[in-house]
């Protein structure tokens, strides 16, 4: 099976605090299941994990309702107020298709937010409840996230979009952060974000070198394909990114087992509430692989 581990749906008329909508006119329209379904079909993507965009429980509830009639959405990564004294993860777990939560650190002014006692405690409680934890961190967060990872109990933690290594981020600092992530056995990294991070230059060798370095540090068992649709749409088509990750696996001579892990198996490991038996796998020819 092939899983897109990170995509978004939104509707501006809902009025949620969605920063991409506010920041760029290209995103100020509906991005809904029907808009991406042809691309998923053409790329042989069987299932997707839907990720919150706005730091509001109301948006998470909207995603849950939207996904109810979307069999291809097999998981939802929602939002909770991690700075609350105690998050109610049992109520969240009861919502259909919810598989995890996201710490949207990039939206928060306090660089050390993730190290607050309440936040670290709630992240640990989420893992102990069986939910996956996803972190959207950028360079200013690297040291803080690295320390928090050492404090957390066992359980899957996923880093969004290669850790957001924008072109001005020091590569040595980024590699050190990837190494810190690799030191924790159940930490995963999404292969996504290059079109958003590098714009029109995302196809250049210096951008693609990030994929190679992530593979060298974490290995194929800790990386997962993700599109970050529709964030990539300003600079790439959905199929462009799928083919880029496929070509990367071929160039690095990854085995079919390793490529299957990147395109699906690792997403299952990072989201243990997903039941592979419930994911419909579409028949496809070898040419579509």
Secondary structure as UniProt FT lines:
FT   STRAND          3..7
FT   HELIX           12..14
FT   HELIX           19..23
FT   HELIX           25..27
FT   HELIX           33..42
FT   TURN            43..44
FT   STRAND          47..51
FT   HELIX           57..67
FT   TURN            68..69
FT   TURN            71..72
FT   STRAND          73..78
FT   TURN            82..83
FT   HELIX           89..93
FT   TURN            96..97
FT   STRAND          98..103
FT   HELIX           105..107
FT   TURN            111..112
FT   HELIX           113..115
FT   HELIX           117..128
FT   TURN            129..130
FT   STRAND          132..135
FT   HELIX           139..141
FT   HELIX           142..151
FT   STRAND          157..159
FT   HELIX           160..163
FT   TURN            167..168
FT   HELIX           171..182
FT   TURN            185..186
FT   STRAND          187..191
FT   HELIX           194..198
FT   HELIX           199..201
FT   TURN            202..203
FT   HELIX           205..218
FT   TURN            220..221
FT   STRAND          223..225
FT   HELIX           231..234
FT   HELIX           238..251
FT   TURN            252..253
FT   HELIX           256..260
FT   HELIX           261..265
FT   HELIX           266..270
FT   TURN            272..273
FT   HELIX           276..278
FT   HELIX           286..288
//
